[in-house]
Amino acid sequence: MKIAVTGAFSYSGKYITKRLIEKGEEVITLTNHPNRPDSFNGKVQAYPLNFTNEEELVQSLQGVDVLVNTYWIRFDKGSNTQPKAVENTRVLVRAAARAGVKRMVHISITNPSAESHLPYFWGKAANEKAVKESGMSYAILRPTVLFGKEDILINNIAWLLRKLPVFGLPGNGEYKLSPVYVDDLAEMAVEAVYKKESYVWDAVGPDEFSFKQMVELIGEATGVRRILLPFPPKLALWAAQFLSLFVNDVMLTPEEVDGLMANLLISKEKPRCKTSLRVWLKENRSTVGAKYASELARHF
């Protein structure tokens, strides 16, 4: 088959593309970052992910059997906003349908809701609606927090634990999350490429931690034990924003704090992914958090 992956040179898209190439598939990518390092030695042809030119997207998707979509933005920056990302996704889905793409594998998030006050979660719900109404068959996969060698959240918690004598928890830290290994998500996505039926599945790992337990686990794995102080959420967010000035990044957003504390990053479904964060941390203890991972440097 010919398969298009948005962001094949980025994070989850790279893992998905690697698995597809190993299966002998022809893969193209739609990307806003064509100059990123190419892990595939020229095997993946890159086309612009230009949402202002739908006709160009239609042409780029000609002959494609399946579109795997990982596109989204973590936070607003300038005109690049989450509501705009919803509009962009509609353009992409429409272009895929017009190009004759037969199936779409779409990466969403757990617990999206059109009624949510959080742009991340209502935006993901709006994207799912666009996919469902596209006329293509689809698989919608809903991961929580991804972890892996290039992740942001887990790595930067480890980095902060390595650098600071105390770690501030938003609230009491008892809200829960179920992290998922990025390559487990990639395996699910590739399996979905070959299915025919339409479905929506959560993609979560075997562990369910409170946020406090997860931070403690990361500290144990990296060999650092820090005082974990519960802060009022607004104060914890202010502290993260203050630290962001020194790393020239956005460490934490109000929406992320609200989503965590509302327990939106856990699933009521049986875990479909097998890799334990606990085991992965032990295997990667020397590298996780060794360097700060910048979201702004990666995407902007």
C-alpha positions in Angstrom: 0.0 0.0 0.0 0.9 3.6 -0.2 0.5 5.3 3.2 0.7 8.9 4.2 1.9 9.8 7.7 1.7 13.4 9.0 4.9 14.3 10.9 7.0 11.2 10.0 10.1 13.1 11.1 8.6 14.1 14.4 7.8 12.0 17.5 5.0 9.4 17.3 4.9 9.7 13.5 8.5 8.6 13.4 7.8 5.4 15.3 4.7 4.7 13.1 6.7 5.2 9.9 9.6 3.0 11.0 7.2 0.1 11.6 5.5 0.7 8.2 8.8 0.7 6.3 9.8 -2.5 8.1 6.6 -4.0 6.6 7.7 -3.0 3.2 5.1 -0.3 2.7 5.6 2.9 0.6 5.4 5.8 3.0 5.1 9.5 2.2 4.8 12.3 4.8 3.0 15.6 5.1 5.1 17.8 7.2 5.7 21.4 8.4 9.3 20.6 9.1 10.9 19.1 6.0 14.4 20.0 7.2 14.3 17.9 10.3 16.8 15.0 10.4 15.6 12.2 8.1 15.8 8.9 10.0 14.8 6.9 6.9 17.7 7.6 4.5 15.5 9.2 1.8 12.9 6.4 1.8 10.1 8.8 2.8 9.1 11.5 0.3 8.1 14.7 2.1 5.2 17.0 0.9 4.1 20.3 2.5 1.5 20.1 5.2 0.0 23.4 3.9 -3.5 23.9 5.3 -4.0 27.1 3.3 -3.8 25.2 0.0 -6.3 22.3 0.0 -5.8 21.6 -3.6 -2.1 21.0 -3.0 -3.0 18.6 -0.2 -5.4 16.7 -2.5 -2.6 16.3 -5.1 -0.1 15.2 -2.5 -2.5 12.5 -1.3 -3.3 11.1 -4.7 -2.9 7.3 -4.8 -2.7 7.1 -1.0 -4.6 4.2 0.5 -4.4 5.1 4.2 -3.7 8.4 6.0 -2.2 8.2 9.5 -2.7 11.6 11.2 -0.7 12.6 14.2 -1.1 16.4 13.7 -2.0 18.6 16.7 -0.4 21.4 18.7 0.2 21.3 22.5 -0.3 25.0 23.1 -1.2 28.2 21.4 1.6 30.3 20.0 0.8 33.4 17.9 -1.7 32.5 15.2 -0.9 28.8 15.7 -3.8 28.0 18.1 -5.7 24.9 19.0 -9.0 26.2 17.5 -7.0 26.8 14.3 -5.6 23.3 14.5 -9.2 22.1 14.5 -9.9 24.0 11.3 -6.6 22.7 9.8 -7.6 19.1 10.6 -10.9 19.6 8.8 -9.0 20.7 5.8 -6.8 17.7 5.9 -9.6 15.2 6.3 -11.6 16.8 3.5 -8.5 16.7 1.2 -8.0 13.0 2.0 -11.6 12.2 1.2 -11.4 14.1 -2.0 -8.1 12.4 -3.0 -9.8 9.0 -2.7 -8.0 7.9 0.5 -9.8 4.8 1.7 -9.0 4.8 5.4 -7.8 7.1 8.2 -5.9 6.2 11.4 -6.3 9.3 13.6 -4.4 9.9 16.9 -6.6 11.7 19.5 -6.6 11.7 23.3 -8.4 10.0 26.1 -11.7 11.5 27.2 -12.3 14.2 24.5 -15.5 16.0 24.9 -17.3 18.7 22.9 -18.6 20.1 26.2 -15.1 20.5 27.7 -14.0 24.0 28.6 -10.4 22.9 27.7 -9.5 23.7 24.1 -7.2 20.6 23.9 -10.1 18.2 24.8 -13.0 19.9 22.9 -10.6 20.3 19.9 -9.8 16.6 19.9 -13.5 15.9 20.0 -14.1 18.1 17.1 -11.3 16.4 15.1 -12.8 13.0 15.8 -16.2 14.2 14.6 -14.6 15.4 11.3 -13.0 11.9 10.8 -16.2 10.1 11.6 -18.2 12.2 9.1 -15.5 12.0 6.3 -17.0 8.9 4.6 -13.7 7.0 5.0 -13.3 4.0 7.3 -11.4 5.0 10.4 -9.6 3.9 13.5 -9.4 6.6 16.2 -6.7 5.9 18.9 -6.8 7.8 22.1 -3.5 7.8 24.0 -2.7 9.5 27.3 0.8 10.8 28.1 3.4 9.4 25.8 6.8 8.3 27.0 9.9 7.3 25.0 13.4 8.5 24.3 12.1 11.8 22.8 9.2 12.6 25.1 8.7 15.9 26.7 6.8 15.5 30.0 8.5 12.5 31.6 11.9 13.6 30.5 11.5 17.1 31.8 10.1 15.9 35.2 13.3 13.8 35.4 15.4 16.9 34.4 13.8 19.0 37.1 14.3 16.3 39.7 18.0 16.2 38.7 18.4 19.9 38.9 16.2 21.2 41.8 16.2 20.3 45.5 12.4 20.3 45.7 9.6 19.5 43.2 6.3 21.3 43.3 3.1 19.2 42.8 0.0 21.0 41.4 -2.5 20.3 44.2 -2.1 17.1 46.2 -0.8 15.1 43.3 -3.4 12.3 43.8 -5.0 12.7 40.3 -4.2 9.8 38.1 -2.7 9.0 34.7 -1.8 6.0 32.6 1.3 6.7 30.5 1.7 4.8 27.2 5.0 3.9 25.4 5.2 5.7 22.1 6.2 2.5 20.2 3.2 0.7 21.7 1.0 3.4 20.2 2.8 3.0 16.9 2.2 -0.7 16.9 -1.6 -0.1 17.5 -1.6 2.5 14.7 0.1 0.1 12.2 -2.3 -2.7 13.1 -5.2 -0.3 12.5 -3.9 0.4 9.0 -4.7 -3.1 7.9 -8.1 -3.4 9.5 -11.3 -2.6 7.6 -13.8 -1.8 10.4 -14.2 1.6 12.0 -13.6 1.9 15.7 -12.4 4.1 18.6 -10.0 2.6 21.1 -8.1 4.1 24.1 -4.4 3.5 23.9 -3.0 3.3 27.4 -0.3 1.4 29.2 -0.5 -1.2 31.9 0.3 1.2 34.8 -2.0 3.6 36.5 -0.2 6.0 38.8 -1.2 9.1 40.8 0.9 12.0 39.5 2.8 12.0 42.8 3.5 8.3 42.5 4.8 8.8 39.0 7.2 11.6 40.1 8.4 9.4 42.9 9.0 6.6 40.5 11.0 8.9 38.1 13.1 10.1 41.1 13.8 6.5 42.2 14.8 5.5 38.6 17.2 8.4 38.2 18.7 8.0 41.7 17.5 11.3 43.1 15.1 11.7 46.1 13.5 15.1 46.3 11.0 16.7 48.6 7.6 16.8 46.8 5.7 19.8 47.9 2.0 20.2 47.2 1.3 23.7 45.8 -2.0 25.4 45.0 -2.4 24.7 41.3 -2.1 28.4 40.3 1.2 28.7 42.3 2.6 25.6 40.7 1.7 26.9 37.3 3.3 30.3 38.1 6.5 28.4 39.3 6.6 26.4 36.0 6.1 29.6 34.0 8.9 31.3 35.9 11.3 28.3 35.2 10.2 28.4 31.6 12.0 31.8 31.3 15.3 30.1 31.9 14.9 27.3 29.4 13.1 29.5 26.8 10.2 27.1 26.6 6.6 26.4 27.8 7.0 23.9 30.6 3.3 23.6 31.6 0.0 25.2 30.5 -3.1 25.9 32.5 -5.0 23.5 30.3 -2.6 20.7 31.1 -2.9 21.3 34.9 -6.7 21.3 34.6 -6.7 18.1 32.4 -4.4 16.3 34.8 -6.4 17.3 37.9 -9.7 16.3 36.2 -8.4 12.8 35.7 -8.7 13.0 31.9 -5.5 11.0 31.3 -6.8 7.7 32.4 -9.1 5.2 30.7 -12.0 3.0 31.8 -11.0 0.5 29.1 -8.7 -2.5 29.5 -5.1 -1.5 28.7 -4.2 -2.4 25.2 -0.5 -1.5 25.4 2.1 -3.6 27.2 5.2 -1.6 28.1 5.4 -0.5 31.7 6.8 3.0 32.5 8.4 1.4 35.6 10.4 -1.0 33.5 11.2 1.5 30.8 12.6 3.9 33.4 14.9 1.3 34.8 16.2 0.6 31.3 16.8 4.3 30.5 17.8 5.6 33.9 21.1 7.1 32.7 19.6 9.1 29.9 16.1 10.2 31.0 16.2 13.8 32.1 19.9 14.1 31.3 19.1 17.0 28.9 16.1 19.4 28.8 13.6 18.7 26.0 12.2 21.9 24.5 8.8 21.9 22.9 9.5 25.3 21.3 12.8 24.2 19.8 11.1 21.0 18.4 8.1 22.7 16.8 8.8 26.4 16.4 
